[in-house]
């Protein structure tokens, strides 16, 4: 490792130290730590939306319907 590697390492440590100092002292605010009081646009839209098809959908379960081919084929082994 030559002189340039040592200089780059020292500069990297200094930059990391300066960034840590500013973040830990609170000069750079954390955007995830505070909660806004008024709801966002997405939250407003979500609370106002309604399902237009609620209660109006037909029964779509195919297993609850009667089998139209029941009784057509007789199993010879029963």
Secondary structure, DSSP 8 states (H G I E B T S, - for coil): --HHHHHHHHHHHHHHHHHHHHHHHTSS--TTT---SS--HHHHHHHH---TTTTT-----TTSS--TTTTTS--TT-
